[in-house]
């Protein structure tokens, strides 16, 4: 069981994106575009992203540059292979990653967004220097050699499917501001469970929601306190709440899918047990 005091936010992440390799997995690029927001949402569950760099011949991917810029990703222009005679993006990415490995010891996690097996030696060298390495790419363009060499590998398609599943759990007849809060709440609970937190205190849930969305404020969604948001989420059948006997605060858990479909939690507490979290 992971300590509640030790949170993923203690880790510093550097993200290196081989965008041209990533694009190989896009299904004919028709009706599909890379959503950097999905990737960063998943990574902030693991720590603070302090470096974000992407490499490509950006003339080929002009429509993707705006979203990357808005997410604070530094775009490195790499000449066409026909000009350089070699894959300059791979070489530049490896050089920059190793430079950061030696010059910034506080960065303990490296994320390689690529499925190219050529990065396997880089992954091995980073691990040799005590770094944790996460890979991320499209399933169709990922080498099993690279995936097995990383400490963890995330498939982009799974991120898309998970987001759609989370949104489907929230009824469409909810007001938009509450729907957005409930989706973020469910995403956060499931993120903490993926990171092996067994007990989800309400304070931990709220802190993680703010890490995923720094602008989050329950008051903007019509709630006087975070506890009020949690109580309504329970009333509409999205989560269940228990009171921690020692601290008197809420412990949060998602309801089983069958209970969610009924649209109402089976758990009720007398009014005097209500607790409040700022």
KOLLUM-468809 format. One record per residue (C-alpha): residue in three letters; residue number from 1; x, y, z. Coordinates in nm, 3 decimals. Example, Ala and Ser with C-alpha at 12.3 -4.5 7.8 and 13.67 -1.06 7.14 Angstrom:
! KOLLUM-468809
- ALA / 1 / 1.230 / -0.450 / 0.780
- SER / 2 / 1.367 / -0.106 / 0.714
This chain:
! KOLLUM-468809
- UNK / 1 / 0.000 / 0.000 / 0.000
- UNK / 2 / 0.137 / 0.338 / -0.100
- UNK / 3 / 0.187 / 0.592 / 0.174
- UNK / 4 / -0.064 / 0.875 / 0.160
- UNK / 5 / 0.213 / 1.121 / 0.244
- UNK / 6 / 0.423 / 1.015 / -0.054
- UNK / 7 / 0.243 / 1.135 / -0.363
- UNK / 8 / 0.333 / 1.117 / -0.731
- UNK / 9 / 0.377 / 1.493 / -0.733
- UNK / 10 / 0.718 / 1.435 / -0.567
- UNK / 11 / 0.851 / 1.310 / -0.902
- UNK / 12 / 0.985 / 1.538 / -1.177
- UNK / 13 / 0.922 / 1.425 / -1.535
- UNK / 14 / 1.086 / 1.513 / -1.866
- UNK / 15 / 0.884 / 1.433 / -2.178
- UNK / 16 / 1.051 / 1.380 / -2.517
- UNK / 17 / 0.820 / 1.337 / -2.818
- UNK / 18 / 0.932 / 1.179 / -3.146
- UNK / 19 / 0.630 / 1.319 / -3.327
- UNK / 20 / 0.702 / 1.166 / -3.666
- UNK / 21 / 0.708 / 0.815 / -3.519
- UNK / 22 / 0.389 / 0.889 / -3.327
- UNK / 23 / 0.220 / 0.998 / -3.651
- UNK / 24 / 0.294 / 0.659 / -3.809
- UNK / 25 / 0.027 / 0.508 / -3.587
- UNK / 26 / -0.244 / 0.760 / -3.678
- UNK / 27 / -0.508 / 0.571 / -3.879
- UNK / 28 / -0.457 / 0.742 / -4.216
- UNK / 29 / -0.474 / 1.076 / -4.030
- UNK / 30 / -0.846 / 1.089 / -4.118
- UNK / 31 / -1.070 / 1.222 / -3.846
- UNK / 32 / -0.792 / 1.165 / -3.592
- UNK / 33 / -0.549 / 1.405 / -3.435
- UNK / 34 / -0.301 / 1.374 / -3.152
- UNK / 35 / -0.435 / 1.519 / -2.827
- UNK / 36 / -0.141 / 1.630 / -2.613
- UNK / 37 / -0.387 / 1.710 / -2.334
- UNK / 38 / -0.472 / 1.342 / -2.290
- UNK / 39 / -0.103 / 1.257 / -2.262
- UNK / 40 / -0.023 / 1.530 / -2.010
- UNK / 41 / -0.334 / 1.448 / -1.803
- UNK / 42 / -0.205 / 1.093 / -1.768
- UNK / 43 / 0.150 / 1.200 / -1.688
- UNK / 44 / 0.063 / 1.456 / -1.418
- UNK / 45 / -0.086 / 1.162 / -1.228
- UNK / 46 / 0.273 / 1.041 / -1.194
- UNK / 47 / 0.448 / 1.368 / -1.111
- UNK / 48 / 0.528 / 1.724 / -1.215
- UNK / 49 / 0.610 / 1.760 / -1.585
- UNK / 50 / 0.903 / 2.004 / -1.593
- UNK / 51 / 1.032 / 1.951 / -1.949
- UNK / 52 / 0.824 / 1.902 / -2.266
- UNK / 53 / 1.000 / 1.878 / -2.603
- UNK / 54 / 0.879 / 1.750 / -2.941
- UNK / 55 / 1.088 / 1.681 / -3.252
- UNK / 56 / 0.966 / 1.676 / -3.616
- UNK / 57 / 0.975 / 1.838 / -3.955
- UNK / 58 / 0.690 / 2.064 / -3.847
- UNK / 59 / 0.606 / 2.167 / -4.202
- UNK / 60 / 0.445 / 1.824 / -4.235
- UNK / 61 / 0.241 / 1.858 / -3.915
- UNK / 62 / 0.138 / 2.223 / -3.919
- UNK / 63 / -0.214 / 2.153 / -3.789
- UNK / 64 / -0.073 / 1.989 / -3.474
- UNK / 65 / 0.157 / 2.273 / -3.372
- UNK / 66 / -0.102 / 2.504 / -3.215
- UNK / 67 / -0.218 / 2.251 / -2.956
- UNK / 68 / 0.143 / 2.164 / -2.872
- UNK / 69 / 0.232 / 2.532 / -2.830
- UNK / 70 / -0.071 / 2.587 / -2.606
- UNK / 71 / 0.041 / 2.296 / -2.387
- UNK / 72 / 0.384 / 2.455 / -2.342
- UNK / 73 / 0.570 / 2.199 / -2.554
- UNK / 74 / 0.897 / 2.322 / -2.707
- UNK / 75 / 0.901 / 2.236 / -3.078
- UNK / 76 / 1.240 / 2.141 / -3.226
- UNK / 77 / 1.257 / 2.168 / -3.605
- UNK / 78 / 1.430 / 1.870 / -3.764
- UNK / 79 / 1.521 / 1.883 / -4.137
- UNK / 80 / 1.381 / 1.624 / -4.373
- UNK / 81 / 1.568 / 1.293 / -4.380
- UNK / 82 / 1.644 / 1.351 / -4.752
- UNK / 83 / 1.844 / 1.660 / -4.654
- UNK / 84 / 2.040 / 1.516 / -4.363
- UNK / 85 / 2.069 / 1.157 / -4.485
- UNK / 86 / 1.991 / 1.026 / -4.136
- UNK / 87 / 1.717 / 1.031 / -3.875
- UNK / 88 / 1.815 / 1.356 / -3.705
- UNK / 89 / 1.514 / 1.352 / -3.474
- UNK / 90 / 1.625 / 1.028 / -3.308
- UNK / 91 / 1.981 / 1.154 / -3.265
- UNK / 92 / 1.879 / 1.495 / -3.127
- UNK / 93 / 1.627 / 1.342 / -2.887
- UNK / 94 / 1.887 / 1.099 / -2.748
- UNK / 95 / 2.149 / 1.372 / -2.705
- UNK / 96 / 1.905 / 1.606 / -2.529
- UNK / 97 / 1.775 / 1.331 / -2.300
- UNK / 98 / 2.123 / 1.223 / -2.192
- UNK / 99 / 2.230 / 1.584 / -2.139
- UNK / 100 / 1.931 / 1.636 / -1.911
- UNK / 101 / 2.002 / 1.307 / -1.734
- UNK / 102 / 2.348 / 1.430 / -1.629
- UNK / 103 / 2.277 / 1.801 / -1.582
- UNK / 104 / 1.943 / 1.787 / -1.395
- UNK / 105 / 1.966 / 1.518 / -1.126
- UNK / 106 / 1.628 / 1.619 / -0.976
- UNK / 107 / 1.454 / 1.484 / -1.289
- UNK / 108 / 1.397 / 1.121 / -1.197
- UNK / 109 / 1.148 / 1.010 / -1.465
- UNK / 110 / 1.191 / 1.026 / -1.843
- UNK / 111 / 0.898 / 0.980 / -2.080
- UNK / 112 / 0.984 / 0.874 / -2.435
- UNK / 113 / 0.685 / 0.930 / -2.663
- UNK / 114 / 0.777 / 0.695 / -2.944
- UNK / 115 / 0.743 / 0.332 / -3.038
- UNK / 116 / 1.074 / 0.312 / -3.226
- UNK / 117 / 1.302 / 0.028 / -3.115
- UNK / 118 / 1.602 / 0.253 / -3.192
- UNK / 119 / 1.537 / 0.419 / -2.854
- UNK / 120 / 1.599 / 0.096 / -2.663
- UNK / 121 / 1.969 / 0.182 / -2.596
- UNK / 122 / 1.860 / 0.524 / -2.464
- UNK / 123 / 1.610 / 0.359 / -2.231
- UNK / 124 / 1.876 / 0.120 / -2.104
- UNK / 125 / 2.126 / 0.400 / -2.044
- UNK / 126 / 1.872 / 0.613 / -1.856
- UNK / 127 / 1.781 / 0.317 / -1.633
- UNK / 128 / 2.151 / 0.250 / -1.578
- UNK / 129 / 2.174 / 0.604 / -1.439
- UNK / 130 / 1.893 / 0.541 / -1.193
- UNK / 131 / 1.613 / 0.701 / -1.393
- UNK / 132 / 1.263 / 0.559 / -1.435
- UNK / 133 / 1.155 / 0.540 / -1.799
- UNK / 134 / 0.797 / 0.549 / -1.926
- UNK / 135 / 0.719 / 0.485 / -2.293
- UNK / 136 / 0.410 / 0.610 / -2.474
- UNK / 137 / 0.301 / 0.559 / -2.834
- UNK / 138 / 0.035 / 0.429 / -3.068
- UNK / 139 / -0.004 / 0.053 / -3.039
- UNK / 140 / 0.028 / 0.000 / -3.416
- UNK / 141 / 0.366 / 0.174 / -3.435
- UNK / 142 / 0.528 / 0.037 / -3.118
- UNK / 143 / 0.812 / -0.213 / -3.117
- UNK / 144 / 0.767 / -0.486 / -2.852
- UNK / 145 / 1.142 / -0.455 / -2.785
- UNK / 146 / 1.102 / -0.094 / -2.672
- UNK / 147 / 0.781 / -0.158 / -2.477
- UNK / 148 / 0.937 / -0.443 / -2.278
- UNK / 149 / 1.251 / -0.241 / -2.200
- UNK / 150 / 1.063 / 0.048 / -2.034
- UNK / 151 / 0.958 / 0.049 / -1.669
- UNK / 152 / 0.605 / 0.123 / -1.791
- UNK / 153 / 0.449 / 0.159 / -2.134
- UNK / 154 / 0.126 / 0.347 / -2.208
- UNK / 155 / -0.068 / 0.307 / -2.532
- UNK / 156 / -0.227 / 0.625 / -2.660
- UNK / 157 / -0.541 / 0.444 / -2.778
- UNK / 158 / -0.607 / 0.337 / -2.419
- UNK / 159 / -0.605 / 0.701 / -2.306
- UNK / 160 / -0.871 / 0.788 / -2.564
- UNK / 161 / -1.089 / 0.493 / -2.465
- UNK / 162 / -1.056 / 0.569 / -2.095
- UNK / 163 / -1.162 / 0.932 / -2.139
- UNK / 164 / -1.471 / 0.829 / -2.336
- UNK / 165 / -1.559 / 0.572 / -2.069
- UNK / 166 / -1.524 / 0.828 / -1.788
- UNK / 167 / -1.748 / 1.077 / -1.968
- UNK / 168 / -2.010 / 0.811 / -2.043
- UNK / 169 / -2.057 / 0.750 / -1.670
- UNK / 170 / -2.184 / 1.105 / -1.614
- UNK / 171 / -2.544 / 1.161 / -1.718
- UNK / 172 / -2.597 / 1.409 / -1.999
- UNK / 173 / -2.887 / 1.575 / -1.820
- UNK / 174 / -2.656 / 1.719 / -1.554
- UNK / 175 / -2.582 / 2.092 / -1.590
- UNK / 176 / -2.262 / 2.141 / -1.785
- UNK / 177 / -2.064 / 2.291 / -1.494
- UNK / 178 / -2.150 / 1.996 / -1.270
- UNK / 179 / -2.088 / 1.744 / -1.547
- UNK / 180 / -1.734 / 1.876 / -1.592
- UNK / 181 / -1.665 / 1.855 / -1.219
- UNK / 182 / -1.797 / 1.499 / -1.196
- UNK / 183 / -1.592 / 1.383 / -1.496
- UNK / 184 / -1.277 / 1.530 / -1.342
- UNK / 185 / -1.364 / 1.367 / -1.009
- UNK / 186 / -1.403 / 1.021 / -1.168
- UNK / 187 / -1.086 / 1.061 / -1.375
- UNK / 188 / -0.895 / 1.156 / -1.061
- UNK / 189 / -1.022 / 0.867 / -0.850
- UNK / 190 / -0.933 / 0.616 / -1.121
- UNK / 191 / -0.592 / 0.780 / -1.168
- UNK / 192 / -0.511 / 0.742 / -0.799
- UNK / 193 / -0.620 / 0.380 / -0.808
- UNK / 194 / -0.391 / 0.318 / -1.107
- UNK / 195 / -0.106 / 0.462 / -0.901
- UNK / 196 / -0.183 / 0.209 / -0.624
- UNK / 197 / -0.342 / 0.434 / -0.363
- UNK / 198 / -0.567 / 0.205 / -0.160
- UNK / 199 / -0.724 / 0.470 / 0.065
- UNK / 200 / -0.842 / 0.788 / -0.107
- UNK / 201 / -0.887 / 1.066 / 0.146
- UNK / 202 / -1.092 / 1.359 / 0.022
- UNK / 203 / -0.796 / 1.595 / 0.064
- UNK / 204 / -0.581 / 1.370 / -0.158
- UNK / 205 / -0.855 / 1.360 / -0.422
- UNK / 206 / -0.894 / 1.738 / -0.423
- UNK / 207 / -0.517 / 1.800 / -0.438
- UNK / 208 / -0.487 / 1.563 / -0.734
- UNK / 209 / -0.781 / 1.727 / -0.913
- UNK / 210 / -0.603 / 2.061 / -0.884
- UNK / 211 / -0.283 / 1.907 / -1.019
- UNK / 212 / -0.472 / 1.777 / -1.320
- UNK / 213 / -0.661 / 2.108 / -1.359
- UNK / 214 / -0.482 / 2.392 / -1.174
- UNK / 215 / -0.781 / 2.622 / -1.234
- UNK / 216 / -1.024 / 2.384 / -1.060
- UNK / 217 / -1.237 / 2.549 / -0.791
- UNK / 218 / -1.550 / 2.380 / -0.660
- UNK / 219 / -1.714 / 2.722 / -0.611
- UNK / 220 / -1.704 / 2.777 / -0.988
- UNK / 221 / -1.915 / 2.462 / -1.023
- UNK / 222 / -2.177 / 2.579 / -0.775
- UNK / 223 / -2.052 / 2.418 / -0.451
- UNK / 224 / -1.974 / 2.590 / -0.122
- UNK / 225 / -1.718 / 2.325 / -0.025
- UNK / 226 / -1.544 / 2.023 / -0.174
- UNK / 227 / -1.739 / 1.800 / 0.064
- UNK / 228 / -2.063 / 1.931 / -0.086
- UNK / 229 / -1.941 / 1.829 / -0.431
- UNK / 230 / -1.856 / 1.480 / -0.303
- UNK / 231 / -2.194 / 1.445 / -0.130
- UNK / 232 / -2.384 / 1.530 / -0.447
- UNK / 233 / -2.165 / 1.292 / -0.651
- UNK / 234 / -2.269 / 1.020 / -0.406
- UNK / 235 / -2.636 / 1.118 / -0.423
- UNK / 236 / -2.639 / 1.081 / -0.803
- UNK / 237 / -2.469 / 0.742 / -0.779
- UNK / 238 / -2.114 / 0.814 / -0.902
- UNK / 239 / -1.914 / 0.744 / -0.586
- UNK / 240 / -1.954 / 0.620 / -0.232
- UNK / 241 / -1.829 / 0.797 / 0.079
- UNK / 242 / -1.717 / 0.669 / 0.416
- UNK / 243 / -1.601 / 0.865 / 0.716
- UNK / 244 / -1.250 / 0.798 / 0.841
- UNK / 245 / -1.278 / 0.732 / 1.214
- UNK / 246 / -0.946 / 0.892 / 1.306
- UNK / 247 / -0.955 / 1.212 / 1.101
- UNK / 248 / -1.329 / 1.256 / 1.059
- UNK / 249 / -1.283 / 1.328 / 0.688
- UNK / 250 / -1.430 / 1.149 / 0.391
- UNK / 251 / -1.275 / 0.848 / 0.219
- UNK / 252 / -1.381 / 0.824 / -0.146
- UNK / 253 / -1.437 / 0.525 / -0.373
- UNK / 254 / -1.616 / 0.475 / -0.706
- UNK / 255 / -1.935 / 0.275 / -0.711
- UNK / 256 / -1.947 / -0.058 / -0.896
- UNK / 257 / -2.074 / -0.022 / -1.253
- UNK / 258 / -2.406 / -0.194 / -1.170
- UNK / 259 / -2.485 / 0.061 / -0.898
- UNK / 260 / -2.389 / 0.351 / -1.126
- UNK / 261 / -2.638 / 0.230 / -1.385
- UNK / 262 / -2.914 / 0.245 / -1.124
- UNK / 263 / -2.818 / 0.609 / -1.088
- UNK / 264 / -2.830 / 0.620 / -0.711
- UNK / 265 / -2.597 / 0.517 / -0.431
- UNK / 266 / -2.721 / 0.255 / -0.188
- UNK / 267 / -2.523 / 0.414 / 0.096
- UNK / 268 / -2.675 / 0.679 / 0.319
- UNK / 269 / -2.555 / 0.846 / 0.637
- UNK / 270 / -2.749 / 1.044 / 0.898
- UNK / 271 / -2.714 / 1.420 / 0.858
- UNK / 272 / -2.499 / 1.452 / 1.173
- UNK / 273 / -2.222 / 1.247 / 1.008
- UNK / 274 / -2.167 / 1.497 / 0.731
- UNK / 275 / -1.813 / 1.632 / 0.735
- UNK / 276 / -1.660 / 1.922 / 0.551
- UNK / 277 / -1.340 / 1.967 / 0.358
- UNK / 278 / -1.232 / 2.312 / 0.255
